[in-house]
Amino acid sequence: MPILHRVLPSRRACAALLAWVGLGVAVARGAAGPDVTGTLPEHHLPALRELLETAGRRSPQLLAQDLERILAGIRIQGTDAQRLPNVGGGISYAINQTAISSNTSSQTRDSGGFYNLSVTQPLYHWGALQNQSDSARINALIAQKSFTLAARDLRTLLRRSFLALVAEKARVTAAAETVRLAVAEVTVLEEKKARGVASGAAVEGEKLRLRELRLDHGRLATEFEANRARLARLAGMRELPEAAVPDAVPAVLPSPDLAAAVVATALRDGARSTLEYEINDLRLRDALLRHEIEKVRLRPKFFLSAGTTLENSTNVNNNTVSQQGVQRRTVSVFAQWSIFDGFASRAAIREAVANRRAQERRAETEVEALLQNLQLLERALRLDAEQVALAEIRLGSATEGSRVLAREAELGNVPRAELERSRAAILQTGIRLQDARALLLSRWAELVALAGAEPNL
């Protein structure tokens, strides 16, 4: 069963068809699919929402893509111009002097202003001009949807990068806390060394470990700053302050059942709600139109022409020459017929057929890959949800274990170093939880975007 429609619309229905493609699909997309409002990362991260809004206005990538959309709209005017009357003319002031070669003494002169004005209107080109206009409009829709596709991909990238930045900030904070704990432990060891309880080697070993921890913290902080700058440039912002990045990824996570519903909707309608399907469908329609245009390339083209002319007319009667201005008005219907063009039309038709078949195959392949990708994302989301649940359990266990050690340390049953190590373990477990949440949310946002279920796009 073919994935895309392969029936060429009639010329009268073309306007309604294009309106359906541009508007009707969007309405159907919003009505048929499951409601994902309130589940995307920007719904819980105001800084990300502001970042996405700014990128929609200032992103260099979108600005470049928007120029292509504008140019495609302008090309419609150039294509429609072929169906409108072509008006031309000229005006001159001339002095005309004429004589018979055997009797140059007999001369006549006529001077004054002369003009010509003509109007040519295409009458019948076997539908080629109409198909060219329809093709231009389809390409304008393709450019519009390509712009929307670029915006969608940019939003997906910004979400993933921002969530990774939040997890990275948590990693930097944990590294700073680890450094603080190491400094406190060095202080304790130095006091023990002063009392003769700890050896100098133990103190120096802990100082060396402190230097390594500070180095790791410095590298993490530098990379965090560089990633903030990269994200700001990608969104078209001057800078992204550190305060704009939250300290933690929100705990509100989408359910795997909702992801399954989104994927099931895309599978049920054959991905017709996705931008990839709509763009490929438009390209296939354009390929069909191109084939229709090339098929009539060698047929005669009919025109209607009207003109008026004031020109110089010379008459010779024996040895007498006379000149005078003559006004002429004409109305005609004529045909232009390229009977043989060296098999160029045959090659163009074969190329159009091959292009149509290639586009059909490309559309089927891309849709199949998209549906497969959606299913893989849905399966990965279930694993990510399990990873988040395990990380939350690990964090709860580490926190409770630290509380027990804190009580034992107050009673003197457990050394303070053991308590500090448990707190460091809490930091590392918290980092893993932040990474798991960021991965789950970014993957969920990507699935919603690919399935064409994003409400604000």
C-alpha positions as CSV (number, residue, x, y, z in Angstrom):
1,M,0.0,0.0,0.0
2,P,1.6,3.3,-1.0
3,I,2.5,5.7,1.8
4,L,1.8,8.9,-0.1
5,H,-1.1,10.0,-2.3
6,R,-0.2,9.7,-6.0
7,V,-3.2,11.3,-7.6
8,L,-2.6,14.7,-9.2
9,P,-5.2,17.2,-8.1
10,S,-7.3,19.0,-10.7
11,R,-6.4,22.6,-11.5
12,R,-9.7,23.9,-10.0
13,A,-9.1,22.0,-6.8
14,C,-5.4,23.1,-6.5
15,A,-6.2,26.1,-4.3
16,A,-8.3,24.1,-1.9
17,L,-5.6,21.4,-1.9
18,L,-2.9,23.7,-0.9
19,A,-5.1,25.3,1.8
20,W,-5.7,21.8,3.2
21,V,-2.0,21.0,3.2
22,G,-1.2,24.3,5.0
23,L,-4.0,24.5,7.5
24,G,-6.2,21.3,7.6
25,V,-3.3,19.0,8.6
26,A,-2.3,21.3,11.4
27,V,-5.9,21.2,12.8
28,A,-6.1,17.5,12.5
29,R,-2.8,17.1,14.2
30,G,-3.9,19.0,17.2
31,A,-7.3,17.3,17.4
32,A,-6.4,13.7,16.9
33,G,-3.2,13.2,18.9
34,P,-2.8,12.9,22.6
35,D,-2.5,16.0,24.7
36,V,1.1,16.7,25.7
37,T,0.5,20.1,27.1
38,G,2.5,20.7,30.3
39,T,4.9,17.8,29.8
40,L,7.7,19.5,27.8
41,P,10.8,20.8,29.6
42,E,10.0,24.5,28.9
43,H,6.7,24.1,30.8
44,H,8.7,23.6,34.0
45,L,11.7,25.7,33.2
46,P,10.9,29.4,32.6
47,A,14.5,30.1,31.5
48,L,14.3,27.5,28.8
49,R,10.9,28.9,27.6
50,E,12.5,32.4,27.3
51,L,15.5,30.9,25.5
52,L,13.2,29.2,22.9
53,E,11.3,32.4,22.3
54,T,14.5,34.3,21.8
55,A,15.8,31.7,19.4
56,G,12.6,31.9,17.4
57,R,13.4,35.6,16.7
58,R,17.2,35.8,16.6
59,S,18.7,32.4,15.8
60,P,21.1,32.8,12.9
61,Q,20.0,29.4,11.5
62,L,16.4,30.4,11.4
63,L,17.1,33.8,9.9
64,A,19.0,32.1,7.1
65,Q,16.1,29.6,6.6
66,D,13.6,32.4,6.6
67,L,15.3,34.1,3.7
68,E,14.7,30.9,1.6
69,R,11.0,31.0,2.6
70,I,10.8,34.7,1.5
71,L,12.5,33.9,-1.8
72,A,10.2,31.1,-2.5
73,G,7.2,33.4,-2.0
74,I,8.7,36.0,-4.4
75,R,9.3,33.3,-7.1
76,I,5.5,32.8,-7.2
77,Q,5.1,36.3,-8.7
78,G,7.7,35.6,-11.4
79,T,6.0,32.3,-12.3
80,D,2.5,33.9,-12.4
81,A,3.8,36.6,-14.7
82,Q,4.0,34.1,-17.6
83,R,0.2,33.9,-17.5
84,L,-0.3,37.7,-17.7
85,P,-0.3,39.9,-20.8
86,N,3.1,40.9,-22.1
87,V,3.0,44.6,-23.1
88,G,5.8,46.2,-25.1
89,G,6.5,49.0,-27.4
90,G,8.9,51.6,-28.7
91,I,8.9,55.2,-29.7
92,S,11.3,57.2,-32.0
93,Y,11.7,60.4,-33.8
94,A,13.2,59.9,-37.3
95,I,14.0,61.8,-40.5
96,N,13.5,59.5,-43.5
97,Q,14.9,60.6,-46.9
98,T,14.4,58.3,-49.9
99,A,15.4,58.5,-53.6
100,I,15.5,56.2,-56.6
101,S,19.1,55.1,-57.3
102,S,18.9,56.0,-61.0
103,N,17.3,59.4,-60.3
104,T,18.8,60.8,-57.0
105,S,17.4,64.2,-57.8
106,S,14.0,62.9,-57.1
107,Q,13.9,62.7,-53.3
108,T,11.2,62.6,-50.7
109,R,11.4,63.2,-47.0
110,D,9.2,62.2,-44.1
111,S,10.0,63.1,-40.5
112,G,8.3,63.0,-37.2
113,G,7.5,60.7,-34.3
114,F,6.9,57.0,-34.8
115,Y,5.8,54.3,-32.3
116,N,4.7,50.8,-31.9
117,L,2.7,49.2,-29.1
118,S,1.8,45.5,-28.7
119,V,0.1,43.2,-26.2
120,T,0.5,39.4,-26.2
121,Q,-1.6,37.2,-24.1
122,P,-0.9,33.4,-23.7
123,L,-4.1,31.6,-24.6
124,Y,-3.6,27.9,-24.4
125,H,-0.4,26.0,-23.4
126,W,-2.0,22.6,-22.5
127,G,-2.0,23.5,-18.8
128,A,1.7,24.1,-18.6
129,L,1.5,27.6,-17.3
130,Q,-1.1,26.7,-14.7
131,N,1.0,23.8,-13.6
132,Q,4.0,26.0,-13.3
133,S,2.1,28.4,-11.0
134,D,0.9,25.4,-8.9
135,S,4.5,24.2,-8.7
136,A,5.7,27.5,-7.5
137,R,3.0,27.6,-4.8
138,I,3.9,24.1,-3.7
139,N,7.6,25.0,-3.5
140,A,6.6,28.0,-1.4
141,L,4.7,25.7,1.0
142,I,7.8,23.4,1.0
143,A,9.9,26.4,2.0
144,Q,7.5,27.3,4.7
145,K,7.4,23.8,6.1
146,S,11.1,23.5,5.8
147,F,11.4,26.6,7.9
148,T,9.1,25.1,10.5
149,L,11.2,21.9,10.4
150,A,14.3,23.9,11.0
151,A,12.6,25.6,13.9
152,R,11.5,22.2,15.3
153,D,15.0,20.8,15.1
154,L,16.5,23.9,16.6
155,R,14.1,23.7,19.6
156,T,14.9,20.0,20.0
157,L,18.6,20.9,20.1
158,L,18.2,23.8,22.5
159,R,16.1,21.6,24.9
160,R,18.7,18.9,24.9
161,S,21.6,21.4,25.3
162,F,19.8,23.3,28.1
163,L,19.0,20.2,30.1
164,A,22.6,18.9,29.7
165,L,23.7,22.3,31.0
166,V,21.5,22.0,34.1
167,A,23.0,18.6,34.8
168,E,26.4,20.0,34.2
169,K,25.8,22.8,36.7
170,A,24.8,20.2,39.2
171,R,28.1,18.4,38.5
172,V,30.1,21.7,39.0
173,T,28.2,22.3,42.3
174,A,29.0,18.8,43.5
175,A,32.6,19.2,42.6
176,A,32.8,22.5,44.6
177,E,31.2,20.7,47.5
178,T,33.7,17.8,47.2
179,V,36.5,20.4,47.3
180,R,35.1,21.9,50.4
181,L,34.9,18.6,52.1
182,A,38.5,17.8,51.1
183,V,39.6,21.1,52.5
184,A,37.9,20.3,55.8
185,E,39.6,16.9,55.9
186,V,43.0,18.4,55.2
187,T,42.4,20.8,58.1
188,V,41.5,17.9,60.4
189,L,44.6,15.9,59.4
190,E,46.9,18.9,60.0
191,E,45.4,19.2,63.5
192,K,46.0,15.5,64.1
193,K,49.5,15.8,62.8
194,A,50.1,18.6,65.2
195,R,49.0,16.3,68.0
196,G,51.1,13.5,66.7
197,V,48.1,11.3,65.7
198,A,48.5,11.5,61.9
199,S,51.6,11.1,59.8
200,G,53.0,13.7,57.5
201,A,52.6,11.3,54.6
202,A,48.9,11.1,55.2
203,V,48.6,14.9,55.2
204,E,50.6,15.3,52.0
205,G,48.6,12.6,50.3
206,E,45.3,14.3,51.2
207,K,46.7,17.7,50.0
208,L,47.6,16.0,46.7
209,R,44.1,14.7,46.5
210,L,42.8,18.2,47.2
211,R,44.8,19.6,44.3
212,E,43.4,17.0,42.0
213,L,39.9,17.8,43.1
214,R,40.4,21.5,42.5
215,L,41.8,20.7,39.0
216,D,38.7,18.7,38.2
217,H,36.4,21.4,39.5
218,G,38.3,24.0,37.5
219,R,37.9,22.0,34.3
220,L,34.2,21.4,34.9
221,A,33.6,25.1,35.6
222,T,35.5,26.1,32.5
223,E,33.6,23.7,30.3
224,F,30.3,24.8,31.9
225,E,31.1,28.4,31.0
226,A,32.0,27.5,27.4
227,N,28.8,25.5,26.9
228,R,26.8,28.4,28.2
229,A,28.4,30.6,25.6
230,R,27.8,28.1,22.8
231,L,24.1,27.8,23.8
232,A,23.7,31.6,23.8
233,R,25.2,31.9,20.3
234,L,23.0,29.1,19.0
235,A,19.9,30.9,20.4
236,G,21.0,34.3,19.1
237,M,21.6,35.7,22.6
238,R,24.4,37.9,23.7
239,E,25.0,35.8,26.8
240,L,23.3,33.2,29.1
241,P,23.9,34.1,32.7
242,E,24.8,31.4,35.1
243,A,21.8,32.4,37.3
244,A,19.5,31.6,34.3
245,V,20.5,27.9,34.5
246,P,18.5,26.1,37.2
247,D,20.3,24.1,39.9
248,A,18.3,20.9,39.2
249,V,16.3,19.2,36.5
250,P,12.6,19.2,37.4
251,A,11.2,16.0,38.8
252,V,8.0,16.2,36.8
253,L,8.6,13.5,34.1
254,P,6.3,12.2,31.4
255,S,4.8,8.7,31.7
256,P,5.8,5.9,29.4
257,D,2.1,5.3,28.6
258,L,1.8,8.8,27.2
259,A,4.8,8.2,25.0
260,A,3.3,5.0,23.8
261,A,0.1,6.9,22.9
262,V,2.0,9.5,20.9
263,V,3.9,6.8,19.0
264,A,0.7,4.8,18.4
265,T,-1.0,7.8,16.9
266,A,1.9,8.4,14.5
267,L,1.9,4.7,13.5
268,R,-1.9,4.6,13.0
269,D,-1.9,7.5,10.5
270,G,1.3,6.5,8.7
271,A,3.2,9.5,10.1
272,R,0.9,11.9,8.2
273,S,0.9,14.3,11.1
274,T,4.7,14.8,10.8
275,L,6.5,17.6,8.9
276,E,8.6,15.0,7.1
277,Y,5.5,13.4,5.6
278,E,4.0,16.7,4.6
279,I,7.2,18.0,2.9
280,N,7.7,14.7,1.0
281,D,4.0,14.7,0.0
282,L,4.4,18.2,-1.4
283,R,7.7,17.3,-3.2
284,L,5.9,14.3,-4.8
285,R,3.1,16.6,-6.0
286,D,5.7,18.9,-7.5
287,A,7.4,16.1,-9.3
288,L,4.0,15.1,-10.8
289,L,3.4,18.6,-12.0
290,R,6.9,18.7,-13.5
291,H,6.1,15.6,-15.4
292,E,2.9,17.1,-16.7
293,I,4.8,20.2,-17.8
294,E,7.4,18.3,-19.7
295,K,4.8,16.1,-21.5
296,V,3.4,19.1,-23.4
297,R,6.8,20.7,-24.2
298,L,6.6,20.0,-28.0
299,R,3.0,20.9,-28.4
300,P,2.0,24.1,-30.2
301,K,1.5,27.1,-27.8
302,F,-1.3,29.5,-28.7
303,F,-1.3,33.3,-28.1
304,L,-3.5,36.3,-28.7
305,S,-1.8,39.4,-29.9
306,A,-3.0,43.0,-30.5
307,G,-0.9,46.0,-31.5
308,T,-0.9,49.5,-33.0
309,T,1.9,51.0,-35.0
310,L,2.7,54.4,-36.6
311,E,5.5,53.8,-39.1
312,N,7.1,55.2,-42.2
313,S,5.8,53.8,-45.5
314,T,7.6,54.3,-48.8
315,N,5.9,53.9,-52.2
316,V,7.7,53.9,-55.6
317,N,5.7,54.6,-58.8
318,N,8.0,54.6,-61.9
319,N,10.4,57.4,-61.1
320,T,8.4,58.9,-58.3
321,V,9.0,58.2,-54.6
322,S,6.5,59.1,-51.9
323,Q,6.7,58.6,-48.1
324,Q,4.1,59.0,-45.4
325,G,3.3,57.9,-41.9
326,V,1.0,54.9,-41.8
327,Q,-1.0,53.8,-38.8
328,R,-1.6,50.1,-38.5
329,R,-3.8,48.2,-35.9
330,T,-3.7,44.4,-35.8
331,V,-5.4,41.6,-33.7
332,S,-4.3,38.1,-34.3
333,V,-4.2,34.6,-32.8
334,F,-1.0,32.7,-33.5
335,A,0.8,29.6,-32.5
336,Q,4.4,28.8,-31.7
337,W,5.4,25.2,-32.4
338,S,8.7,23.7,-31.7
339,I,8.4,20.6,-33.8
340,F,11.8,19.0,-33.1
341,D,14.3,19.9,-30.5
342,G,16.9,17.2,-30.9
343,F,15.2,14.7,-28.4
344,A,15.6,17.3,-25.6
345,S,11.9,16.9,-24.7
346,R,12.2,13.1,-24.5
347,A,15.2,13.4,-22.2
348,A,13.3,16.0,-20.0
349,I,10.3,13.7,-19.7
350,R,12.4,10.7,-18.8
351,E,14.2,12.8,-16.2
352,A,10.9,14.0,-14.8
353,V,9.7,10.3,-14.5
354,A,12.9,9.3,-12.8
355,N,12.7,12.2,-10.4
356,R,9.1,11.3,-9.5
357,R,10.1,7.7,-8.8
358,A,13.1,8.7,-6.8
359,Q,10.9,11.1,-4.8
360,E,8.4,8.3,-4.1
361,R,11.1,6.0,-2.9
362,R,12.7,8.7,-0.9
363,A,9.4,9.5,0.8
364,E,8.7,5.9,1.7
365,T,12.2,5.4,3.0
366,E,12.2,8.6,5.2
367,V,8.7,7.8,6.6
368,E,9.8,4.2,7.4
369,A,12.9,5.5,9.1
370,L,10.9,8.1,11.0
371,L,8.4,5.6,12.3
372,Q,11.3,3.2,13.3
373,N,13.0,6.1,15.1
374,L,9.8,6.9,17.0
375,Q,9.5,3.3,18.2
376,L,13.1,3.2,19.3
377,L,12.7,6.5,21.2
378,E,9.6,5.1,22.9
379,R,11.5,2.0,24.0
380,A,14.4,4.1,25.2
381,L,12.1,6.3,27.2
382,R,10.9,3.3,29.2
383,L,14.5,2.4,30.0
384,D,15.2,6.0,30.9
385,A,12.2,6.1,33.2
386,E,13.5,2.9,35.0
387,Q,16.9,4.5,35.2
388,V,15.4,7.6,36.9
389,A,13.5,5.4,39.3
390,L,16.7,3.5,40.2
391,A,18.6,6.7,40.7
392,E,16.0,8.1,43.0
393,I,16.1,4.9,45.1
394,R,19.9,5.1,45.2
395,L,19.7,8.7,46.3
396,G,17.2,7.9,49.0
397,S,19.3,5.1,50.3
398,A,22.5,7.2,50.3
399,T,20.6,10.0,52.1
400,E,19.2,7.7,54.7
401,G,22.6,6.0,55.2
402,S,24.2,9.4,55.7
403,R,21.6,10.3,58.4
404,V,22.5,7.0,60.3
405,L,26.2,7.8,60.0
406,A,25.6,11.3,61.3
407,R,23.9,10.0,64.4
408,E,26.7,7.4,65.0
409,A,29.3,10.1,64.5
410,E,27.7,12.3,67.1
411,L,27.9,9.3,69.5
412,G,31.6,8.7,68.6
413,N,30.9,5.3,67.1
414,V,31.9,6.3,63.5
415,P,34.8,8.5,62.5
416,R,34.0,11.9,60.8
417,A,35.8,10.8,57.7
418,E,33.3,8.1,57.1
419,L,30.5,10.6,57.4
420,E,32.2,12.9,54.9
421,R,32.6,10.0,52.4
422,S,28.9,9.3,52.7
423,R,28.1,12.9,51.9
424,A,30.3,12.7,48.8
425,A,28.5,9.6,47.8
426,I,25.2,11.5,48.0
427,L,26.6,14.2,45.7
428,Q,27.6,11.6,43.1
429,T,24.3,9.8,43.3
430,G,22.5,13.2,42.9
431,I,24.6,13.8,39.8
432,R,23.5,10.5,38.3
433,L,19.9,11.4,39.0
434,Q,20.2,14.7,37.3
435,D,21.8,13.1,34.3
436,A,19.0,10.5,34.1
437,R,16.2,13.1,34.3
438,A,17.9,15.3,31.7
439,L,18.2,12.4,29.3
440,L,14.6,11.3,29.8
441,L,13.2,14.8,29.3
442,S,15.3,15.6,26.3
443,R,14.4,12.3,24.7
444,W,10.7,12.9,25.4
445,A,10.8,16.3,23.8
446,E,12.5,14.8,20.7
447,L,9.8,12.1,20.5
448,V,7.0,14.7,20.7
449,A,8.7,16.9,18.1
450,L,9.3,14.1,15.6
451,A,5.7,12.8,16.0
452,G,4.3,16.2,15.1
453,A,2.6,16.5,18.5
454,E,4.3,19.7,19.7
455,P,1.6,22.1,20.6
456,N,3.4,25.4,20.1
457,L,5.3,24.7,16.9
